[in-house]
């Protein structure tokens, strides 16, 4: 599936994909460069990581940082 990048660098994410991954206006995504191109990864809002038995904010932030590092390693073929 291909789409055109606008003059401002915008690309429309198809509705089917937005729905599947819960992307809405204001949703955050991460771009990860790979040897073959770019991956677009939805980022869960930090608030959604906190539940009834949630760890401290700092522990959750560290977990998120580690997951991002792992994704980057996998995307670069090191994982």
N, C-alpha and C positions, 0 to 999 in steps of 0.2 A: 504494500500500500504506500503510495507516494503522495506527498503534499508539497506545496510551494511555500518557501520562506518569503515573507513580505519585506518591504523596504526597511521596516523597523526591526526585522529579525524575528517576527512572530510567526509561529506555525500553529494552525488549529489542530488540536487533538480530537480525533473522531469521537462522536458521542458514545459509541459502543465501548471504546477504551476508557473514556472518562467514567462511564457508569461502572464498568468492571472493576476499576481501581479506586472508585469513590472520589474522583477528582472533581472539585467544584471551584467556583470563583474564589480566589484567595488560597487555594491549595498550594503547598510547597512541593517542589520537585528538585532533584539533584541531577546534574549532568555529569556523567562519568565517561571520560575519553578512553577508548579501547584502540587496539591496533586496527580494527576494521571500521571504526566509526565512533558513534556516541550512543550511550545508553541513557535513557530517561527513567529515573527511579522516583516513585512517589515517596514523600517523607511524611510519616505519621506525625500529627501534632503532638508535642511533648505531653500535653494534658492527657492524651489518650493512653499514655504509658503508665499513668498513675491509677491504680485501682485500690480496692479495699485493703490489700496486703502489700501495697507499693513500698519500694525501698526509698531511701532518701533521694532528694533531687540530684545531688552530686553523683550518687551511684548510678542513677538512670542516665544522666548525661554522659558518664564514662562508658556505659554500655553502648549508647548511641554512637559515640566516637569510635569504639572498637568495631562495631558493625560497619560503619562507613569505611574504616581502614580495610576490613575484610572484603567488602564489595570492591574496593579499588584494586586490591591484590588479585581478586578473581577476574576482574575485568581486564587486567593487564596480563593475565595468563600465568601469574605467579602462584595462584591459589590452588 
